[in-house]
Structure formats: structure tokens, C-alpha cells
Amino acid sequence: SLGSYFGSFSCRMDYPTILHGELFAITLAIEQAQVRGWSRLWVESDAKVGLGFDCPLGFEGTLE
């Protein structure tokens, strides 16, 4: 599969740590996907801290 590119966005973020910034960006991406009705989302990050964060509440399921 060649995949599809739907778009991108940017905004100024001023957070005290890399973890805060990464988690905000990932949360914003999930919210934008939900608004657009996208049920599948591929999250990429250049910071392992953002993707390696172990959420105590966990997350399972889809955005549907």
C-alpha cells in the first residue's frame, strides 16, 4: 500500500518539558482525527519519551 497523506498542522507550544510537549502534540493529533472522523491514526514521534509514556489509565479501542 502506498498510503495517503491527508494533511498536517502546526502550532506554537510552550511547555516546560519534552514529555509535556510530546503528550500535548499526540493528544491534539488524536482530537483532530476524531473531529475529521478518522478511525485509524498512525502516530509518529522523534522523541521516545512521548511514545514510551505508560498511561496509568491505558487506552484500548478505536476513535469511532
C-alpha positions as CSV (number, residue, x, y, z in Angstrom):
1,S,0.0,0.0,0.0
2,L,1.3,3.5,-0.8
3,G,-0.9,5.1,1.9
4,S,-2.4,8.5,1.7
5,Y,-1.5,11.9,3.0
6,F,-4.4,13.9,4.4
7,G,-2.7,16.9,5.8
8,S,-0.7,18.4,8.6
9,F,-0.8,21.2,11.1
10,S,1.5,23.2,13.3
11,C,1.2,25.4,16.3
12,R,3.4,27.1,18.9
13,M,3.8,25.1,22.0
14,D,5.5,26.4,25.2
15,Y,5.7,23.5,27.7
16,P,8.2,23.0,30.5
17,T,9.4,19.5,29.4
18,I,9.7,17.4,26.3
19,L,7.2,15.0,27.9
20,H,4.5,17.7,28.2
21,G,5.1,18.9,24.7
22,E,5.0,15.4,23.1
23,L,1.9,14.4,25.0
24,F,0.1,17.6,24.1
25,A,1.0,17.1,20.4
26,I,-0.2,13.4,20.4
27,T,-3.4,14.4,22.2
28,L,-4.0,17.2,19.7
29,A,-3.5,14.8,16.8
30,I,-6.0,12.3,18.3
31,E,-8.5,15.1,18.8
32,Q,-8.1,16.3,15.2
33,A,-8.5,12.8,13.9
34,Q,-11.7,12.4,15.8
35,V,-13.1,15.7,14.6
36,R,-12.4,14.6,11.0
37,G,-14.0,11.2,11.5
38,W,-10.8,9.3,11.0
39,S,-11.0,6.0,12.9
40,R,-7.3,5.0,12.2
41,L,-4.4,7.1,13.2
42,W,-0.7,6.5,12.9
43,V,1.3,8.5,15.4
44,E,5.0,9.2,14.7
45,S,7.3,11.0,17.1
46,D,11.0,11.6,17.1
47,A,11.1,11.5,20.9
48,K,10.9,8.1,22.5
49,V,9.6,9.8,25.7
50,G,6.3,10.7,24.1
51,L,5.6,7.2,22.6
52,G,7.0,5.3,25.5
53,F,4.9,7.0,28.2
54,D,2.9,4.4,30.1
55,C,-0.5,5.9,30.7
56,P,-1.9,4.6,34.1
57,L,-5.4,4.6,32.6
58,G,-4.4,2.8,29.5
59,F,-6.1,3.0,26.1
60,E,-7.8,0.4,24.1
61,G,-10.3,0.6,21.3
62,T,-10.9,2.9,18.4
63,L,-11.8,6.5,17.9
64,E,-15.2,5.6,16.5
